[in-house]
Amino acid sequence: MITQDIIRKLWDEAGNGNIAIWADETMTLVPADYGGTTAGKKPLVILKPIALVNKFEHLAFALNDEELLTKIETRIRDAGGKVTRGPR
């Protein structure tokens, strides 16, 4: 997974629900009250778009924010996932 792709998805879905990141590197939109399992499988992490990207006025600011990039990468890696930062 590419960190900036995750941020773009968070930006696009802000206000629509949360983003589940799965072990197979897919991202899906889940409702805010999502219980944490689908077909017996749990996502690596569930990211809340509003909490992560709403403070930025423009997507470009979010894509280049070192703190945001690191926060997302750490959460995914701590959950056993793989994530790579794309070129800026």
DRENKEFI-865577 format. One record per atom (N, C-alpha, C): residue number from 1; x, y, z; residue in one letter. Coordinates in nm, 4 decimals, m for minus. Atoms other than C-alpha are relative to their C-alpha. Layout:
<nodes>
{num = NUM; east = X; north = Y; up = Z; residuo = a};
...
</nodes>
This chain:
<nodes>
{num = 1; east = 0.0828; north = m0.1165; up = 0.0000; residuo = m};
{num = 1; east = 0.0000; north = 0.0000; up = 0.0000; residuo = m};
{num = 1; east = 0.0882; north = 0.1241; up = 0.0000; residuo = m};
{num = 2; east = m0.0689; north = m0.1280; up = 0.0040; residuo = i};
{num = 2; east = 0.1061; north = 0.3553; up = m0.0645; residuo = i};
{num = 2; east = m0.0720; north = 0.0964; up = 0.0950; residuo = i};
{num = 3; east = 0.0587; north = m0.0882; up = m0.1009; residuo = t};
{num = 3; east = 0.0509; north = 0.5996; up = 0.2212; residuo = t};
{num = 3; east = m0.0843; north = 0.1108; up = m0.0620; residuo = t};
{num = 4; east = 0.0737; north = m0.1099; up = 0.0618; residuo = q};
{num = 4; east = m0.0562; north = 0.8822; up = m0.0084; residuo = q};
{num = 4; east = m0.1316; north = m0.0475; up = m0.0625; residuo = q};
{num = 5; east = 0.1262; north = 0.0544; up = 0.0517; residuo = d};
{num = 5; east = m0.3209; north = 0.6556; up = m0.1707; residuo = d};
{num = 5; east = m0.1026; north = m0.0126; up = 0.1127; residuo = d};
{num = 6; east = 0.0882; north = 0.0102; up = m0.1164; residuo = i};
{num = 6; east = m0.4644; north = 0.5957; up = 0.1755; residuo = i};
{num = 6; east = m0.0541; north = 0.1389; up = 0.0364; residuo = i};
{num = 7; east = 0.0439; north = m0.1365; up = m0.0323; residuo = i};
{num = 7; east = m0.4757; north = 0.9697; up = 0.2425; residuo = i};
{num = 7; east = m0.1020; north = 0.0487; up = m0.1025; residuo = i};
{num = 8; east = 0.0984; north = m0.0400; up = 0.1025; residuo = r};
{num = 8; east = m0.6544; north = 1.0286; up = m0.0899; residuo = r};
{num = 8; east = m0.1359; north = m0.0640; up = 0.0268; residuo = r};
{num = 9; east = 0.1247; north = 0.0706; up = m0.0300; residuo = k};
{num = 9; east = m0.9145; north = 0.7667; up = 0.0049; residuo = k};
{num = 9; east = m0.0673; north = 0.0629; up = 0.1226; residuo = k};
{num = 10; east = 0.0542; north = m0.0654; up = m0.1192; residuo = l};
{num = 10; east = m0.9581; north = 0.9249; up = 0.3486; residuo = l};
{num = 10; east = m0.0628; north = 0.1337; up = m0.0375; residuo = l};
{num = 11; east = 0.0485; north = m0.1318; up = 0.0428; residuo = w};
{num = 11; east = m1.0012; north = 1.2665; up = 0.1865; residuo = w};
{num = 11; east = m0.1319; north = m0.0139; up = m0.0756; residuo = w};
{num = 12; east = 0.1190; north = 0.0194; up = 0.0837; residuo = d};
{num = 12; east = m1.2554; north = 1.1388; up = m0.0669; residuo = d};
{num = 12; east = m0.1209; north = m0.0486; up = 0.0799; residuo = d};
{num = 13; east = 0.1095; north = 0.0609; up = m0.0747; residuo = e};
{num = 13; east = m1.4633; north = 0.9533; up = 0.1920; residuo = e};
{num = 13; east = m0.0339; north = 0.0712; up = 0.1306; residuo = e};
{num = 14; east = 0.0291; north = m0.0737; up = m0.1239; residuo = a};
{num = 14; east = m1.4582; north = 1.2083; up = 0.4759; residuo = a};
{num = 14; east = m0.1484; north = 0.0352; up = 0.0052; residuo = a};
{num = 15; east = 0.1420; north = m0.0263; up = m0.0174; residuo = g};
{num = 15; east = m1.8134; north = 1.2312; up = 0.6054; residuo = g};
{num = 15; east = m0.0891; north = m0.1152; up = m0.0436; residuo = g};
{num = 16; east = 0.0789; north = 0.1147; up = 0.0481; residuo = n};
{num = 16; east = m1.9223; north = 0.9017; up = 0.4461; residuo = n};
{num = 16; east = 0.0132; north = m0.1235; up = 0.0884; residuo = n};
{num = 17; east = m0.0252; north = 0.1163; up = m0.0848; residuo = g};
{num = 17; east = m1.7865; north = 0.6593; up = 0.7073; residuo = g};
{num = 17; east = 0.1487; north = m0.0092; up = 0.0285; residuo = g};
{num = 18; east = m0.1404; north = 0.0249; up = m0.0308; residuo = n};
{num = 18; east = m1.4535; north = 0.5092; up = 0.8089; residuo = n};
{num = 18; east = 0.0615; north = m0.0887; up = m0.1075; residuo = n};
{num = 19; east = m0.0707; north = 0.0818; up = 0.0978; residuo = i};
{num = 19; east = m1.1894; north = 0.3302; up = 0.6026; residuo = i};
{num = 19; east = 0.0646; north = m0.1186; up = 0.0711; residuo = i};
{num = 20; east = m0.0613; north = 0.1226; up = m0.0520; residuo = a};
{num = 20; east = m1.1004; north = m0.0310; up = 0.6816; residuo = a};
{num = 20; east = 0.1158; north = m0.0370; up = m0.0930; residuo = a};
{num = 21; east = m0.1176; north = 0.0451; up = 0.0739; residuo = i};
{num = 21; east = m0.7517; north = m0.1403; up = 0.5732; residuo = i};
{num = 21; east = 0.0157; north = m0.1481; up = 0.0295; residuo = i};
{num = 22; east = m0.0031; north = 0.1460; up = m0.0129; residuo = w};
{num = 22; east = m0.7303; north = m0.5152; up = 0.5093; residuo = w};
{num = 22; east = 0.1386; north = m0.0557; up = m0.0284; residuo = w};
{num = 23; east = m0.1295; north = 0.0654; up = 0.0174; residuo = a};
{num = 23; east = m0.4366; north = m0.7565; up = 0.5100; residuo = a};
{num = 23; east = 0.0359; north = m0.0196; up = m0.1468; residuo = a};
{num = 24; east = m0.0287; north = 0.0170; up = 0.1427; residuo = d};
{num = 24; east = m0.4726; north = m0.8041; up = 0.1330; residuo = d};
{num = 24; east = 0.0226; north = 0.1342; up = m0.0703; residuo = d};
{num = 25; east = m0.0301; north = m0.1348; up = 0.0469; residuo = e};
{num = 25; east = m0.4010; north = m0.4294; up = 0.0947; residuo = e};
{num = 25; east = m0.1170; north = 0.0698; up = m0.0690; residuo = e};
{num = 26; east = 0.1163; north = m0.0703; up = 0.0520; residuo = t};
{num = 26; east = m0.7555; north = m0.3322; up = 0.0020; residuo = t};
{num = 26; east = m0.0509; north = 0.0972; up = 0.1064; residuo = t};
{num = 27; east = 0.0626; north = m0.0978; up = m0.0885; residuo = m};
{num = 27; east = m0.9439; north = m0.0389; up = 0.1493; residuo = m};
{num = 27; east = m0.1488; north = m0.0006; up = m0.0313; residuo = m};
{num = 28; east = 0.1438; north = m0.0059; up = 0.0209; residuo = t};
{num = 28; east = m1.3183; north = m0.0366; up = 0.2021; residuo = t};
{num = 28; east = m0.0616; north = 0.1029; up = 0.0940; residuo = t};
{num = 29; east = 0.0768; north = m0.0931; up = m0.0814; residuo = l};
{num = 29; east = m1.5633; north = 0.2186; up = 0.3299; residuo = l};
{num = 29; east = m0.0903; north = m0.0821; up = 0.0918; residuo = l};
{num = 30; east = 0.0862; north = 0.0677; up = m0.0963; residuo = v};
{num = 30; east = m1.7367; north = 0.0998; up = 0.6467; residuo = v};
{num = 30; east = m0.0760; north = 0.1065; up = 0.0791; residuo = v};
{num = 31; east = 0.0756; north = m0.0985; up = m0.0770; residuo = p};
{num = 31; east = m2.0066; north = 0.2707; up = 0.8528; residuo = p};
{num = 31; east = 0.0721; north = 0.0377; up = 0.1297; residuo = p};
{num = 32; east = m0.0634; north = m0.0477; up = m0.1227; residuo = a};
{num = 32; east = m1.9033; north = 0.4721; up = 1.1574; residuo = a};
{num = 32; east = m0.0203; north = m0.0962; up = 0.1163; residuo = a};
{num = 33; east = 0.0281; north = 0.0943; up = m0.1087; residuo = d};
{num = 33; east = m2.0629; north = 0.2080; up = 1.3837; residuo = d};
{num = 33; east = 0.0396; north = m0.1432; up = m0.0349; residuo = d};
{num = 34; east = m0.0454; north = 0.1317; up = 0.0460; residuo = y};
{num = 34; east = m1.8864; north = m0.0835; up = 1.2093; residuo = y};
{num = 34; east = 0.0507; north = m0.0834; up = 0.1170; residuo = y};
{num = 35; east = m0.0333; north = 0.0895; up = m0.1101; residuo = g};
{num = 35; east = m1.8478; north = m0.3802; up = 1.4419; residuo = g};
{num = 35; east = 0.1387; north = m0.0600; up = m0.0035; residuo = g};
{num = 36; east = m0.1379; north = 0.0473; up = 0.0040; residuo = g};
{num = 36; east = m1.5017; north = m0.4781; up = 1.3226; residuo = g};
{num = 36; east = 0.0243; north = m0.1312; up = m0.0708; residuo = g};
{num = 37; east = m0.0216; north = 0.1232; up = 0.0755; residuo = t};
{num = 37; east = m1.5594; north = m0.8015; up = 1.1300; residuo = t};
{num = 37; east = m0.0944; north = m0.0061; up = m0.1199; residuo = t};
{num = 38; east = 0.0787; north = 0.0243; up = 0.1201; residuo = t};
{num = 38; east = m1.6823; north = m0.8905; up = 0.7835; residuo = t};
{num = 38; east = 0.0306; north = m0.1418; up = m0.0454; residuo = t};
{num = 39; east = m0.0170; north = 0.1397; up = 0.0399; residuo = a};
{num = 39; east = m1.7378; north = m1.2537; up = 0.6878; residuo = a};
{num = 39; east = 0.1059; north = m0.0689; up = 0.0857; residuo = a};
{num = 40; east = m0.0925; north = 0.0627; up = m0.0932; residuo = g};
{num = 40; east = m1.5384; north = m1.3527; up = 0.9950; residuo = g};
{num = 40; east = 0.1417; north = 0.0544; up = m0.0037; residuo = g};
{num = 41; east = m0.1339; north = m0.0579; up = 0.0099; residuo = k};
{num = 41; east = m1.2379; north = m1.1389; up = 0.9004; residuo = k};
{num = 41; east = 0.0010; north = 0.1397; up = 0.0598; residuo = k};
{num = 42; east = m0.0169; north = m0.1322; up = m0.0602; residuo = k};
{num = 42; east = m1.1059; north = m0.8348; up = 1.0845; residuo = k};
{num = 42; east = 0.0994; north = 0.0800; up = m0.0846; residuo = k};
{num = 43; east = m0.0980; north = m0.0839; up = 0.0697; residuo = p};
{num = 43; east = m0.9345; north = m0.5424; up = 0.9133; residuo = p};
{num = 43; east = 0.1227; north = 0.0227; up = 0.0879; residuo = p};
{num = 44; east = m0.1200; north = m0.0339; up = m0.0772; residuo = l};
{num = 44; east = m0.5809; north = m0.4490; up = 1.0144; residuo = l};
{num = 44; east = m0.0275; north = 0.1215; up = 0.0872; residuo = l};
{num = 45; east = 0.0333; north = m0.1229; up = m0.0718; residuo = v};
{num = 45; east = m0.6965; north = m0.1018; up = 1.1120; residuo = v};
{num = 45; east = m0.1245; north = 0.0622; up = m0.0611; residuo = v};
{num = 46; east = 0.1106; north = m0.0817; up = 0.0491; residuo = i};
{num = 46; east = m0.9964; north = 0.1247; up = 1.0801; residuo = i};
{num = 46; east = 0.0414; north = 0.1448; up = 0.0232; residuo = i};
{num = 47; east = m0.0419; north = m0.1394; up = m0.0067; residuo = l};
{num = 47; east = m0.9094; north = 0.4844; up = 1.0021; residuo = l};
{num = 47; east = m0.1219; north = 0.0907; up = m0.0106; residuo = l};
{num = 48; east = 0.1113; north = m0.0950; up = m0.0034; residuo = k};
{num = 48; east = m1.1427; north = 0.7742; up = 1.0738; residuo = k};
{num = 48; east = 0.0393; north = 0.1244; up = m0.0803; residuo = k};
{num = 49; east = m0.0392; north = m0.1110; up = 0.0872; residuo = p};
{num = 49; east = m1.1202; north = 1.0245; up = 0.7863; residuo = p};
{num = 49; east = m0.0129; north = 0.1378; up = 0.0629; residuo = p};
{num = 50; east = 0.0208; north = m0.1347; up = m0.0537; residuo = i};
{num = 50; east = m1.2657; north = 1.3245; up = 0.9680; residuo = i};
{num = 50; east = 0.1075; north = 0.0335; up = 0.1032; residuo = i};
{num = 51; east = m0.1011; north = m0.0245; up = m0.1026; residuo = a};
{num = 51; east = m1.0234; north = 1.2889; up = 1.2594; residuo = a};
{num = 51; east = 0.1394; north = 0.0184; up = m0.0602; residuo = a};
{num = 52; east = m0.1343; north = m0.0044; up = 0.0578; residuo = l};
{num = 52; east = m0.7242; north = 1.2485; up = 1.0268; residuo = l};
{num = 52; east = 0.0202; north = 0.1113; up = m0.1019; residuo = l};
{num = 53; east = m0.0261; north = m0.0941; up = 0.1098; residuo = v};
{num = 53; east = m0.7748; north = 1.4810; up = 0.7303; residuo = v};
{num = 53; east = m0.0843; north = 0.1277; up = 0.0012; residuo = v};
{num = 54; east = 0.0881; north = m0.1181; up = 0.0016; residuo = n};
{num = 54; east = m1.0455; north = 1.7358; up = 0.8153; residuo = n};
{num = 54; east = 0.0697; north = 0.1295; up = 0.0380; residuo = n};
{num = 55; east = m0.0691; north = m0.1220; up = m0.0419; residuo = k};
{num = 55; east = m0.7965; north = 1.9788; up = 0.9652; residuo = k};
{num = 55; east = 0.0767; north = 0.0671; up = m0.1136; residuo = k};
{num = 56; east = m0.0749; north = m0.0543; up = 0.1131; residuo = f};
{num = 56; east = m0.6317; north = 2.0316; up = 0.6262; residuo = f};
{num = 56; east = m0.0931; north = 0.0716; up = m0.0974; residuo = f};
{num = 57; east = 0.0815; north = m0.0766; up = 0.0942; residuo = e};
{num = 57; east = m0.7642; north = 2.2962; up = 0.3891; residuo = e};
{num = 57; east = 0.0027; north = m0.0589; up = m0.1405; residuo = e};
{num = 58; east = m0.0168; north = 0.0559; up = 0.1343; residuo = h};
{num = 58; east = m0.6343; north = 2.1172; up = 0.0799; residuo = h};
{num = 58; east = 0.0614; north = m0.1391; up = 0.0099; residuo = h};
{num = 59; east = m0.0545; north = 0.1355; up = 0.0045; residuo = l};
{num = 59; east = m0.5540; north = 1.7577; up = m0.0087; residuo = l};
{num = 59; east = 0.1523; north = 0.0028; up = m0.0049; residuo = l};
{num = 60; east = m0.1460; north = m0.0079; up = 0.0123; residuo = a};
{num = 60; east = m0.1992; north = 1.8610; up = m0.1012; residuo = a};
{num = 60; east = 0.0676; north = 0.0171; up = 0.1359; residuo = a};
{num = 61; east = m0.0577; north = m0.0178; up = m0.1338; residuo = f};
{num = 61; east = m0.1368; north = 1.9698; up = 0.2579; residuo = f};
{num = 61; east = 0.0017; north = m0.1330; up = 0.0751; residuo = f};
{num = 62; east = 0.0077; north = 0.1304; up = m0.0672; residuo = a};
{num = 62; east = m0.2506; north = 1.6317; up = 0.3911; residuo = a};
{num = 62; east = 0.1022; north = m0.0968; up = m0.0579; residuo = a};
{num = 63; east = m0.0928; north = 0.0924; up = 0.0662; residuo = l};
{num = 63; east = m0.0415; north = 1.4426; up = 0.1354; residuo = l};
{num = 63; east = 0.1455; north = 0.0247; up = 0.0371; residuo = l};
{num = 64; east = m0.1383; north = m0.0357; up = m0.0327; residuo = n};
{num = 64; east = 0.2724; north = 1.6217; up = 0.2521; residuo = n};
{num = 64; east = 0.0239; north = 0.0229; up = 0.1479; residuo = n};
{num = 65; east = m0.0147; north = m0.0207; up = m0.1434; residuo = d};
{num = 65; east = 0.2141; north = 1.6336; up = 0.6272; residuo = d};
{num = 65; east = 0.0734; north = m0.1184; up = 0.0628; residuo = d};
{num = 66; east = m0.0859; north = 0.1057; up = m0.0548; residuo = e};
{num = 66; east = 0.4944; north = 1.4349; up = 0.7896; residuo = e};
{num = 66; east = m0.0660; north = m0.0726; up = 0.1174; residuo = e};
{num = 67; east = 0.0646; north = 0.0604; up = m0.1170; residuo = e};
{num = 67; east = 0.2991; north = 1.3757; up = 1.1112; residuo = e};
{num = 67; east = m0.1128; north = m0.0948; up = m0.0423; residuo = e};
{num = 68; east = 0.1102; north = 0.0840; up = 0.0479; residuo = l};
{num = 68; east = m0.0064; north = 1.2385; up = 0.9271; residuo = l};
{num = 68; east = 0.0530; north = m0.1249; up = m0.0695; residuo = l};
{num = 69; east = m0.0583; north = 0.1144; up = 0.0709; residuo = l};
{num = 69; east = 0.2030; north = 1.0167; up = 0.6987; residuo = l};
{num = 69; east = 0.0548; north = m0.1024; up = 0.0998; residuo = l};
{num = 70; east = m0.0606; north = 0.0885; up = m0.0995; residuo = t};
{num = 70; east = 0.3941; north = 0.8735; up = 0.9942; residuo = t};
{num = 70; east = m0.1058; north = m0.0688; up = 0.0859; residuo = t};
{num = 71; east = 0.1064; north = 0.0570; up = m0.0843; residuo = k};
{num = 71; east = 0.0799; north = 0.8211; up = 1.2036; residuo = k};
{num = 71; east = m0.0686; north = m0.1175; up = m0.0709; residuo = k};
{num = 72; east = 0.0667; north = 0.1058; up = 0.0763; residuo = i};
{num = 72; east = m0.0899; north = 0.6156; up = 0.9311; residuo = i};
{num = 72; east = 0.0932; north = m0.1186; up = m0.0198; residuo = i};
{num = 73; east = m0.0971; north = 0.1083; up = 0.0222; residuo = e};
{num = 73; east = 0.2242; north = 0.4160; up = 0.8512; residuo = e};
{num = 73; east = 0.0236; north = m0.0803; up = 0.1271; residuo = e};
{num = 74; east = m0.0238; north = 0.0679; up = m0.1277; residuo = t};
{num = 74; east = 0.2847; north = 0.3346; up = 1.2172; residuo = t};
{num = 74; east = m0.1176; north = m0.0900; up = 0.0375; residuo = t};
{num = 75; east = 0.1183; north = 0.0799; up = m0.0352; residuo = r};
{num = 75; east = m0.0719; north = 0.2158; up = 1.2757; residuo = r};
{num = 75; east = m0.0090; north = m0.1259; up = m0.0857; residuo = r};
{num = 76; east = 0.0089; north = 0.1161; up = 0.0890; residuo = i};
{num = 76; east = m0.0638; north = m0.0137; up = 0.9730; residuo = i};
{num = 76; east = 0.1121; north = m0.0994; up = 0.0292; residuo = i};
{num = 77; east = m0.1129; north = 0.0904; up = m0.0298; residuo = r};
{num = 77; east = 0.2811; north = m0.1550; up = 1.0481; residuo = r};
{num = 77; east = m0.0167; north = m0.0682; up = 0.1354; residuo = r};
{num = 78; east = 0.0226; north = 0.0592; up = m0.1329; residuo = d};
{num = 78; east = 0.1946; north = m0.2091; up = 1.4148; residuo = d};
{num = 78; east = m0.1049; north = m0.1107; up = m0.0050; residuo = d};
{num = 79; east = 0.1048; north = 0.1021; up = 0.0150; residuo = a};
{num = 79; east = m0.1053; north = m0.4131; up = 1.2979; residuo = a};
{num = 79; east = 0.0461; north = m0.1163; up = m0.0891; residuo = a};
{num = 80; east = m0.0541; north = 0.1077; up = 0.0802; residuo = g};
{num = 80; east = 0.1194; north = m0.6310; up = 1.0787; residuo = g};
{num = 80; east = m0.0107; north = 0.0224; up = m0.1500; residuo = g};
{num = 81; east = 0.0150; north = m0.0296; up = 0.1421; residuo = g};
{num = 81; east = 0.0525; north = m0.4600; up = 0.7449; residuo = g};
{num = 81; east = 0.1265; north = 0.0597; up = m0.0587; residuo = g};
{num = 82; east = m0.1118; north = m0.0600; up = 0.0718; residuo = k};
{num = 82; east = 0.2906; north = m0.3289; up = 0.4816; residuo = k};
{num = 82; east = m0.0484; north = 0.1290; up = m0.0652; residuo = k};
{num = 83; east = 0.0338; north = m0.1297; up = 0.0584; residuo = v};
{num = 83; east = 0.2888; north = 0.0315; up = 0.3714; residuo = v};
{num = 83; east = 0.1301; north = 0.0687; up = m0.0392; residuo = v};
{num = 84; east = m0.1166; north = m0.0700; up = 0.0514; residuo = t};
{num = 84; east = 0.5289; north = 0.2405; up = 0.1670; residuo = t};
{num = 84; east = m0.0391; north = 0.1431; up = m0.0324; residuo = t};
{num = 85; east = 0.0258; north = m0.1396; up = 0.0336; residuo = r};
{num = 85; east = 0.5509; north = 0.6140; up = 0.1310; residuo = r};
{num = 85; east = 0.0386; north = 0.0242; up = m0.1448; residuo = r};
{num = 86; east = m0.0252; north = m0.0331; up = 0.1393; residuo = g};
{num = 86; east = 0.5229; north = 0.7273; up = m0.2282; residuo = g};
{num = 86; east = 0.0841; north = 0.1255; up = m0.0113; residuo = g};
{num = 87; east = m0.0784; north = m0.1229; up = 0.0188; residuo = p};
{num = 87; east = 0.7379; north = 1.0013; up = m0.3774; residuo = p};
{num = 87; east = m0.0885; north = 0.1229; up = 0.0139; residuo = p};
{num = 88; east = 0.0753; north = m0.1258; up = m0.0159; residuo = r};
{num = 88; east = 0.6318; north = 1.3563; up = m0.2986; residuo = r};
{num = 88; east = 0.0381; north = 0.0969; up = m0.1065; residuo = r};
</nodes>
